[in-house]
Amino acid sequence: MTDIKTKILVVEDEESIRRFITLNLSAVGYEVGEADTGEKALAAGNQRV
């Protein structure tokens, strides 16, 4: 059986909040990406497609 990780992109301009969310999601097994602007989030989403 393949163990597929769910991927989440955290978009938050406040670094401390973004890191807090990222660390907590990673701790429970999610694969997490980060972006600090909407433009960077769109670019990250386009790279994944």
N, C-alpha and C positions, 0 to 999 in steps of 0.2 A: 504494500500500500504506500502511495506517495504522500508525503507530508508537505502540503502546499501552504506557504505562509501568506496571509492577507497583507497587502501593501496599503499603507496609509500615507498621504502627503499632508504634513502639518504646515499650515500657512499662518504665520503670526509675525508681526513686525517687532514685537518685544522679545529680545533674545532669551531672557530668563524664563519667560512663560513658554516659549517654543521649546527650550531645552527640557523643562519640567515635563511637558506633555510627551515629548519624544522619548525621554528616559522611561517614563511610566508605561508607555505603549510597548516599547522594546522589552521591558521587563516581563510583560505578559505574552510575548511571543510574536508581536507584529513586526513586519519589516517596515521601517519608517524612513521617509524622506522629509526634508525640511526646505522651506522657502520663506523668505522674509518679505516678499512683495508678490502682488498678483501676477506681475509680468514673469517673474521667476517660476511661479507655480504653473502658469500656462506653458512655459518652455519645458518644464520638467514633465508635465503631462503629455506634451507632444513627443518627447523623446521616448516615452514608454509605449507609444502606440505602434 
